[in-house]
Amino acid sequence: MPHTPRFAGRVRAVGRGGDAVVETSEGVVLAPGGLPGEQVELERTRSKRGALRGKVTRVLERAPGRREPPCAVAHRCGGCPLMIAEMALQRRIKEGFLHEACEGLPGASDSELVWIAAPDELGYRRRARLAWYGQTFGYRQRNATRVVDIERCIVLAEPLQRAWDATREHLRASIAGQGEIQLSLSGEAVVVELQALAEQSPELFEACGELSRTTGIRGVSLRTGDTGTPAVWGEARAAARAHDQSILWGPAGSFSQANDRINRMLVEHVVALAEPEGMRVLELHCGIGNFTVALAEVAATLVAVEQDASAVEACRANLAARRLEARVVEGDASRPPKGRYDVVVLDPPRQGAKNLFEEACFWRGTRRIVYVSCDTATLGRDLRLARDRGYRIDRMIAFDMFPQTAHLESLVRLVPR
């Protein structure tokens, strides 16, 4: 087997995906396992879309703040690329993402970046996506499709870990092929959702029924191939915590934040920045009502837009259960209902809201735009479009929704210049 040459380089930064950006004589290499300022030894692995990729084989000069990760499989799994850094260093890296997104924009240099730290560094995740390949159950390896066998994940909330133990125990003997597994905390119990690429045996269906009757499991669903309707055992609806700790019900698979405690603070800050009292509010990408129920409590009027029909139905039901009023519209959030709005709140998916900012009809008279983002790259792009519409940054808040990872939840308020 030919020897793979090794070479050294200096880590310039950590990218938004968690890979170290390493400057070497071979060019810039993206490699997990490095921290800013470190001199590392690399092994080139492959090129992808013009980018060189590698792996860190040795750290030659350590950065202050490097630590031994508390998880024994962190290096193999790759799901928590910043676990090699102490929390203060993780904060500096993530704050850099938001500073970079806002750099040079009106108001950015005058706005203090507020950091909301996670109350729990471990055991915080109420939702997780795992996988199987054959009889291997775990996470997909970083930048690869290979599944790494994981028995215990220390960032999972304990009910999810118990559900993971039960899933592996009940399904491993009868499951076939490969697929995805989503675990979601639903109230005090867990919903297990399986998406299999291939058809499955009757034995697996029996095992899913047994799993659904396990203590701590609320329900199980299994979708095979291109089947539109999954088989369901027990109660497979999603249940998320609202800002007041009450339950928001949603259809199986509906989106909810993975960190309950940080999400409560996020909702509180969204409402505080929106200042919706007596205002005409437009909410875009409302989902099952994470922000909607809090905004509806105080807004003069609220129009909420969501593209997914089942989420719209759930949002309406969650409002009705609280005797709150809002107009929930099924439709494209980039083309909101015409009208005059004092406040706009939006929480788009990772691809951002480019079409909205290019085509929106709500700009005239809008006093505040409150933008929740899970991707600082698309956030920066959209903020530049808002600048061209005459808006400036007024507030910036970073939420450490996913400690140990490079993901960052950001909140930016825009006001007219």
C-alpha positions in Angstrom: 0.0 0.0 0.0 1.5 3.4 -1.0 2.6 5.7 1.8 0.5 8.9 2.1 2.8 11.9 2.4 2.4 14.1 5.4 3.0 17.9 5.5 2.6 20.7 8.0 0.6 23.9 8.1 -0.7 26.6 10.3 -4.4 26.8 11.2 -5.8 30.1 10.1 -9.3 29.7 11.5 -12.1 27.2 12.1 -14.8 27.3 9.4 -18.5 27.3 10.0 -18.7 23.6 9.4 -16.1 22.9 12.1 -13.1 22.1 9.9 -9.8 23.8 10.5 -8.7 26.0 7.6 -5.0 25.2 7.3 -2.5 27.1 5.3 0.2 24.8 3.8 2.7 24.6 1.0 0.1 22.5 -0.8 -2.5 25.3 -0.5 -5.4 25.7 1.9 -6.5 22.4 3.4 -9.8 21.8 5.3 -9.2 19.3 8.1 -11.1 18.5 11.3 -9.2 18.5 14.5 -7.3 21.8 14.4 -7.7 25.0 16.3 -6.8 28.6 15.4 -3.1 29.4 15.6 -2.0 25.7 15.8 0.8 24.2 13.8 -0.4 20.8 12.7 0.8 17.8 10.7 -1.6 16.7 8.0 -2.4 13.8 5.8 -4.1 14.7 2.5 -7.3 12.6 2.0 -9.1 14.0 -1.1 -10.2 17.0 -3.0 -13.8 18.0 -3.2 -15.2 20.8 -5.4 -11.7 22.3 -5.7 -11.0 22.2 -2.0 -8.2 20.1 -0.5 -9.2 18.0 2.4 -7.1 16.2 5.0 -6.9 14.9 8.5 -4.8 16.1 11.4 -2.3 13.4 12.3 -0.4 15.4 15.0 -0.6 18.8 16.7 2.9 20.3 16.6 2.0 23.5 18.5 -1.1 23.5 20.7 -3.4 26.5 21.0 -4.2 27.8 24.4 -7.6 26.4 25.2 -7.2 23.0 23.6 -8.4 20.1 25.8 -8.8 16.4 25.7 -12.5 15.9 24.6 -14.7 14.4 27.3 -16.2 11.9 24.8 -14.1 8.8 24.0 -15.3 8.6 20.4 -15.2 12.3 19.6 -12.3 11.9 17.1 -14.0 9.0 15.2 -17.5 10.4 15.3 -16.9 14.0 14.2 -20.3 15.2 15.3 -18.9 17.5 17.9 -15.8 19.1 16.2 -15.3 21.8 18.8 -15.2 19.3 21.8 -11.4 19.6 21.6 -11.7 23.2 22.7 -12.5 24.7 26.1 -15.8 26.6 26.3 -14.2 30.0 26.2 -12.4 29.2 23.0 -15.6 27.7 21.5 -17.2 31.0 22.2 -14.5 33.1 20.5 -14.7 30.9 17.4 -18.5 31.1 17.2 -18.7 34.8 17.9 -16.2 35.2 15.0 -18.8 33.7 12.6 -21.4 36.3 13.5 -18.9 39.2 13.4 -17.8 38.0 10.0 -21.4 37.9 8.7 -22.0 41.5 9.9 -18.7 43.0 9.1 -18.9 46.3 7.3 -22.6 46.6 7.5 -24.3 49.8 8.9 -24.7 49.6 12.6 -22.5 46.5 13.1 -19.6 48.3 14.7 -22.0 50.2 17.0 -23.8 47.1 18.2 -22.4 45.0 21.0 -22.6 41.3 20.3 -24.4 39.7 23.2 -23.5 36.0 24.0 -26.1 33.7 25.5 -24.2 30.7 26.9 -25.8 27.2 27.1 -26.8 26.3 30.7 -25.7 22.7 29.9 -22.5 21.9 28.0 -23.5 18.2 27.8 -26.7 16.2 27.9 -28.7 19.0 26.3 -30.0 17.6 23.0 -33.7 16.8 22.9 -33.5 15.8 19.2 -30.9 13.9 17.3 -30.4 12.3 13.8 -28.6 9.0 13.7 -28.2 6.3 11.2 -27.7 2.6 10.6 -25.7 0.6 8.0 -26.2 -3.1 8.3 -25.9 -3.8 12.0 -23.9 -0.7 12.7 -25.9 2.0 14.6 -24.5 5.4 15.2 -23.7 8.8 13.6 -22.5 9.3 10.0 -18.9 10.1 10.0 -18.0 13.7 9.3 -17.6 14.5 5.5 -18.4 10.8 4.7 -21.3 8.4 4.5 -19.8 5.7 6.8 -21.7 5.1 10.0 -19.6 5.1 13.2 -20.9 2.7 15.9 -22.0 4.8 18.9 -23.3 3.2 22.1 -23.3 6.4 24.2 -23.5 10.0 23.1 -22.8 12.4 26.0 -24.6 15.4 24.4 -28.0 13.6 24.3 -30.5 14.2 27.1 -30.8 11.1 29.2 -34.3 10.1 27.9 -32.8 10.1 24.4 -29.9 8.0 25.5 -32.2 5.5 27.0 -34.3 5.5 23.8 -31.1 4.9 21.8 -30.2 2.0 24.0 -33.6 0.5 23.5 -33.6 1.1 19.7 -30.3 -0.7 19.3 -31.4 -3.6 21.4 -34.8 -4.1 19.8 -34.1 -3.4 16.1 -30.5 -4.5 15.4 -31.3 -8.2 14.8 -34.0 -7.6 12.2 -33.2 -4.3 10.4 -31.7 -4.4 6.9 -29.8 -2.2 4.5 -29.3 1.4 5.7 -31.3 4.4 6.7 -31.8 7.3 9.1 -33.1 7.4 12.7 -34.4 10.5 14.4 -35.0 10.6 18.1 -37.2 13.4 19.5 -38.1 14.2 23.0 -41.9 14.4 23.0 -43.0 15.7 26.4 -41.4 13.3 28.9 -41.0 10.4 26.4 -39.3 9.9 23.0 -40.5 9.4 19.5 -38.4 7.2 17.2 -38.7 7.8 13.5 -37.0 5.4 11.0 -36.5 6.1 7.3 -35.3 2.9 5.5 -33.9 3.0 2.0 -35.0 -0.6 1.3 -38.1 -2.7 2.1 -38.0 -4.3 5.5 -38.9 -7.7 6.9 -42.1 -8.5 8.9 -39.7 -9.2 11.8 -38.7 -5.5 11.9 -42.3 -4.4 12.0 -42.8 -6.7 15.0 -39.7 -5.3 16.6 -40.9 -1.7 16.1 -44.2 -2.6 17.9 -42.2 -4.0 20.8 -40.0 -0.9 20.9 -43.1 1.3 21.0 -44.2 -0.5 24.2 -40.8 0.1 25.9 -40.8 2.5 28.9 -39.9 6.0 27.9 -40.9 5.5 24.2 -44.0 7.4 23.2 -44.2 6.1 19.6 -42.3 4.6 16.6 -42.8 5.3 12.9 -41.2 3.4 10.0 -41.1 4.7 6.4 -39.6 2.4 3.8 -38.4 3.2 0.3 -40.5 5.9 -1.3 -43.6 5.0 0.7 -45.6 8.2 1.4 -47.3 7.0 4.6 -45.2 5.5 7.4 -46.3 2.6 9.6 -46.9 4.0 13.1 -46.9 2.3 16.6 -48.1 4.3 19.6 -48.2 8.1 19.5 -45.7 9.5 16.9 -46.7 13.2 17.1 -44.0 15.6 18.0 -44.2 17.6 21.2 -42.0 20.6 21.8 -41.8 22.9 24.8 -43.2 26.4 24.4 -41.7 29.5 26.1 -43.9 29.0 29.1 -43.1 25.3 29.4 -46.5 24.2 27.9 -46.6 21.7 25.1 -46.6 22.6 21.4 -48.0 19.6 19.4 -46.9 19.0 15.9 -46.9 16.2 13.2 -44.2 13.5 13.3 -41.0 14.9 11.9 -41.9 18.6 12.4 -39.1 20.9 13.2 -38.3 21.9 16.8 -35.1 23.3 18.4 -32.8 20.7 19.9 -32.0 22.6 23.1 -35.1 23.5 25.2 -33.4 25.8 27.7 -31.7 27.9 25.0 -34.9 27.9 22.9 -36.8 29.5 25.8 -34.3 32.3 26.0 -34.4 32.7 22.2 -38.1 33.1 22.2 -37.9 35.6 25.1 -35.3 37.7 23.2 -37.2 37.5 19.9 -40.3 39.0 21.6 -38.2 41.6 23.4 -36.6 42.7 20.2 -39.8 42.6 18.2 -41.6 44.9 20.7 -44.9 43.6 19.3 -47.2 45.4 21.8 -49.9 47.1 19.8 -48.1 46.3 16.5 -49.1 44.7 13.2 -46.7 41.7 13.1 -45.8 39.4 10.2 -44.1 36.1 11.1 -42.4 34.1 8.4 -41.6 30.3 8.6 -43.7 30.0 11.7 -43.6 26.2 11.9 -45.8 24.8 14.6 -45.8 28.0 16.6 -42.5 28.3 18.5 -42.6 32.1 18.3 -46.2 32.5 17.2 -47.9 31.7 20.5 -45.6 34.2 22.3 -46.1 37.0 19.7 -49.9 36.4 19.6 -50.1 37.1 23.4 -49.2 40.8 22.8 -49.4 41.8 19.2 -52.3 43.9 18.0 -52.5 41.7 14.9 -50.4 38.7 13.8 -50.1 37.1 10.3 -48.0 33.9 10.4 -46.8 32.2 7.2 -45.7 28.5 6.8 -45.3 26.4 3.7 -45.9 23.0 5.3 -49.6 22.3 5.5 -49.4 19.9 8.5 -47.4 22.5 10.4 -49.9 25.2 9.6 -52.7 22.9 11.0 -50.6 22.3 14.1 -49.9 26.0 14.6 -53.6 26.9 14.4 -54.4 24.1 16.9 -51.7 25.3 19.3 -53.1 28.9 19.1 -56.6 27.7 19.6 -55.7 25.6 22.6 -54.4 28.8 24.3 -57.4 30.9 23.0 -55.0 33.1 21.1 -55.8 34.8 17.8 -53.6 35.0 14.7 -54.0 34.5 11.0 -51.9 31.5 10.0 -51.4 31.3 6.2 -50.2 28.3 4.2 -47.9 29.7 1.6 -44.4 30.7 0.3 -42.7 32.8 3.0 -40.7 34.7 0.3 -44.0 36.1 -1.0 -45.9 37.1 2.2 -49.5 38.4 2.1 -49.7 42.0 1.0 -50.3 44.4 3.8 -48.7 47.0 6.0 -46.6 45.5 8.9 -44.9 47.3 11.7 -42.7 44.3 12.7 -41.4 41.3 10.7 -40.1 38.2 12.5 -38.5 35.5 10.3 -36.8 32.2 11.1 -35.8 30.7 7.7 -34.2 27.4 7.1 -30.4 27.1 6.5 -30.6 28.5 2.9 -31.8 31.8 4.3 -34.3 34.2 2.8 -32.7 35.6 -0.4 -35.9 35.7 -2.4 -37.8 37.4 0.4 -35.2 40.2 0.7 -35.1 40.7 -3.0 -38.8 40.7 -3.6 -40.6 41.5 -0.4 -43.4 44.0 -0.5 -43.4 44.8 3.2 -40.4 47.2 3.4 -42.3 50.5 3.4 -43.3 51.4 6.9 -41.7 48.4 8.6 -40.1 49.6 11.8 -38.2 46.4 12.9 -37.1 43.2 11.2 -36.1 40.5 13.7 -34.1 37.8 11.9 -33.4 34.4 13.5 -30.6 32.5 11.6 -29.0 29.0 11.9 -26.4 29.8 9.2 -24.3 32.9 9.5 -23.2 32.6 5.8 -26.7 33.1 4.4 -27.4 35.6 7.2 -24.6 37.8 6.0 -25.8 37.6 2.4 -29.4 38.6 3.5 -28.2 41.4 5.7 -26.4 43.0 2.8 -29.7 42.8 0.8 -31.5 44.5 3.7 -28.8 47.2 3.8 -29.6 47.9 0.1 -33.2 48.4 1.2 -32.2 51.1 3.7 -31.9 49.0 6.9 -29.1 48.9 9.5 -28.2 46.5 12.3 -29.5 47.5 15.7 -28.9 44.4 17.9 -26.8 41.2 17.6 -27.2 38.2 19.9 -25.5 34.8 19.6 -27.1 31.7 21.2 -24.9 28.7 22.0 -27.7 26.3 21.0 -25.3 23.4 20.2 -22.3 23.3 22.5 -19.3 21.3 21.3 -20.4 21.9 17.6 -19.7 24.7 15.2 -23.4 25.5 14.8 -24.6 28.9 16.0 -28.1 30.3 16.4 -28.0 34.1 15.7 -30.6 36.9 16.3 -30.2 40.2 14.5 -32.6 43.2 14.6 -32.7 45.6 11.7 -34.2 49.1 11.8 -34.5 51.8 9.1 -31.4 54.0 8.6 
